[in-house]
Amino acid sequence: MARLPHGRHRRAREAFSAPRARSVKPAPVVIPFQRNGENMRTNTLILFVATVAALTLTAQEKKDDMKMPPKAPAKSAILHPEMKVESGTYTQPMATIGSKPDQPWSATSVAAGVDSKPQMGHVITRTGEIVDFSCYLQLGKHGEKHRACGQKCVQNGQAIGLLTQDGTLYMLMPEEHDPRRDGGVDAKASASEHMGHIVEVIGTEASVGGYHGIYVQGLTK
């Protein structure tokens, strides 16, 4: 076999023994559309889960509502609200009883007070139904259907009441002390005329404990 010259032999050996260059793989290319597609799938999944949760909650609420007993109607502050008034309303009372006095108490009422000092009173205006005090407290009766009975009661000396929309019951009386004592004034005529009607009353209020009264001036016979 023919031999290569010494120099050439060494160069050939070095070339043969030199490490081979490694091939470099190209870096993967991320396509934005693929990333956006993943986000879209994630958002769709979240929306689906939220929708299912909302529908489940709504169905549960409806189920709970079906289990709950129906709410009772609001209770009226007035006894037997089915006994209706047919004349006058709280916004348009049928009549006005009394007029605004210059002073809460008239001269004879002041003079009759202990040391000429009657109880504290202040002028008020109230709107309510004229009722027979005794029948309302005992039976809860009032309104148009009780009108005839109430008229008989007050004409025979039973107390007169004013029943306001919030359920407060006032006793109505003539204000002037001496004329009231001596029979010079009387509330029976006005009360009988407007029994079972909603009217406006102007007078002086006085209260003791849970009792409320309105003293009206000028209720002549």
C-alpha positions in Angstrom: 0.0 0.0 0.0 1.3 3.4 -0.8 2.0 5.6 2.2 1.1 9.3 2.5 3.8 11.7 3.1 4.3 12.3 6.8 2.8 15.8 6.9 -0.3 14.8 5.0 -0.7 11.7 7.1 -0.8 13.8 10.3 -3.3 16.3 8.8 -5.6 13.5 7.7 -5.4 11.9 11.1 -6.3 15.2 12.9 -9.1 15.8 10.5 -10.4 12.3 11.2 -10.2 12.6 15.0 -11.7 16.1 15.3 -15.1 16.2 17.0 -18.0 16.6 14.7 -20.2 19.7 15.0 -23.6 19.0 16.6 -26.6 19.9 14.7 -28.6 22.7 16.4 -32.4 22.2 16.5 -34.4 25.4 15.7 -36.3 26.8 18.8 -40.1 26.1 18.7 -42.2 29.0 17.4 -45.2 29.9 19.5 -48.0 31.0 17.4 -50.1 33.6 19.1 -53.3 32.1 17.7 -52.7 28.9 19.7 -52.3 30.9 23.0 -55.4 32.9 22.2 -57.3 29.7 21.6 -56.3 28.3 25.0 -57.5 31.6 26.7 -60.7 31.3 24.8 -61.2 27.7 26.0 -60.4 28.7 29.6 -62.8 31.7 29.5 -65.5 29.5 28.0 -65.1 26.9 30.8 -65.3 29.6 33.5 -68.4 31.1 31.9 -70.0 27.7 31.7 -69.3 26.9 35.4 -70.6 30.3 36.5 -73.8 29.8 34.5 -74.4 26.3 36.0 -73.8 27.7 39.5 -76.3 30.6 39.0 -79.0 28.3 37.6 -78.5 25.9 40.5 -78.7 28.8 43.1 -81.9 30.1 41.4 -83.5 26.7 41.4 -82.6 26.2 45.1 -84.1 29.7 46.0 -87.3 28.8 44.2 -87.4 25.5 46.1 -86.9 27.3 49.4 -89.6 29.8 48.6 -92.0 27.0 47.9 -91.2 25.5 51.3 -91.8 28.8 53.1 -95.3 29.5 54.3 -97.1 32.5 52.7 -96.6 35.8 54.4 -99.5 36.9 56.5 -101.1 40.2 55.5 -100.1 43.3 57.4 -102.1 43.6 60.6 -104.3 46.7 60.8 -103.9 49.0 63.8 -107.7 49.3 63.8 -109.9 46.6 65.2 -112.1 44.8 62.7 -110.9 46.7 59.6 -113.6 44.9 57.6 -116.2 47.3 59.2 -115.8 50.0 56.6 -116.4 53.7 56.8 -118.5 55.0 53.9 -118.4 58.8 54.6 -115.2 60.8 54.6 -111.5 59.7 54.2 -108.3 60.4 56.0 -107.2 62.7 53.2 -110.7 64.3 52.7 -112.6 64.3 56.0 -116.4 64.7 55.8 -116.5 67.6 58.4 -114.6 69.6 60.9 -115.5 69.6 64.6 -114.1 72.4 66.7 -112.0 75.4 65.9 -108.5 76.5 67.0 -108.7 78.2 70.4 -106.6 81.2 71.4 -105.4 79.4 74.5 -105.3 75.6 75.3 -107.7 76.1 78.2 -110.7 78.5 78.6 -111.1 80.7 81.7 -113.4 78.4 83.6 -111.1 75.4 83.1 -108.1 77.4 84.3 -110.0 78.6 87.4 -111.1 75.1 88.2 -107.6 73.7 88.2 -105.7 73.0 91.4 -104.2 76.3 92.3 -105.6 77.5 89.0 -103.2 75.3 87.2 -104.9 72.7 85.0 -102.9 69.8 83.5 -100.6 70.5 80.6 -102.4 70.7 77.3 -101.6 71.7 73.8 -103.8 72.4 70.7 -103.9 69.6 68.1 -105.7 68.7 64.9 -106.5 65.0 64.4 -108.4 63.2 61.7 -110.3 60.0 62.5 -113.6 58.2 62.8 -116.2 59.1 65.3 -116.9 56.0 67.3 -118.8 55.0 70.4 -116.0 54.5 72.9 -117.7 51.7 74.8 -118.6 49.5 71.8 -115.2 49.9 70.2 -113.3 48.9 73.3 -115.6 46.0 74.2 -116.6 44.7 70.7 -114.3 46.4 68.2 -117.4 47.7 66.3 -117.3 50.9 64.2 -118.0 52.0 60.7 -121.2 52.4 58.7 -122.8 49.2 59.9 -122.4 50.3 63.5 -123.6 53.8 63.0 -127.2 53.3 64.4 -126.0 51.5 67.5 -123.3 54.1 68.1 -125.8 56.9 67.8 -128.0 55.3 70.5 -125.1 54.8 72.8 -123.8 58.4 72.7 -127.3 59.8 73.0 -127.7 57.8 76.2 -124.5 59.0 77.8 -121.7 56.7 76.5 -118.3 58.3 75.9 -117.5 59.6 72.4 -114.3 58.5 70.7 -112.1 59.6 67.8 -110.3 56.7 66.2 -107.3 57.7 64.1 -105.7 55.8 61.2 -102.8 54.6 63.4 -105.2 53.0 65.9 -105.0 55.7 68.6 -108.3 56.2 70.4 -109.1 59.7 71.8 -112.0 60.5 74.1 -113.8 63.6 72.9 -115.3 66.1 75.4 -116.4 69.7 75.6 -113.5 71.9 76.8 -115.3 74.5 79.0 -115.3 73.2 82.5 -118.2 75.0 84.2 -120.6 74.8 81.2 -119.7 71.1 80.8 -120.4 70.6 84.5 -123.7 72.5 84.4 -124.9 71.1 81.1 -124.4 74.2 79.0 -122.3 72.4 76.4 -122.6 68.9 74.9 -120.8 66.8 72.4 -123.6 64.3 71.8 -125.2 66.2 68.9 -122.0 66.5 66.8 -121.0 62.9 67.6 -124.4 61.5 66.8 -124.5 63.4 63.5 -121.1 62.1 62.4 -121.1 58.7 64.0 -119.1 56.3 61.8 -117.8 59.2 59.6 -114.2 60.3 59.3 -113.9 63.9 60.4 -111.3 66.4 61.4 -111.2 67.4 65.1 -109.5 70.5 66.5 -109.1 70.9 70.3 -106.7 70.7 73.2 -105.1 67.3 73.9 -104.4 66.1 77.4 -103.1 62.7 78.4 -102.5 60.7 81.5 -100.8 57.3 81.3 -102.3 55.6 78.3 -105.4 57.7 78.2 -105.8 60.4 75.6 -108.5 63.1 75.4 -109.3 66.0 73.1 -111.3 68.8 74.6 -113.2 70.8 72.0 -114.5 74.3 72.5 -117.8 75.6 71.3 -119.9 72.4 71.4 -123.1 74.0 72.3 -126.4 72.1 72.5 
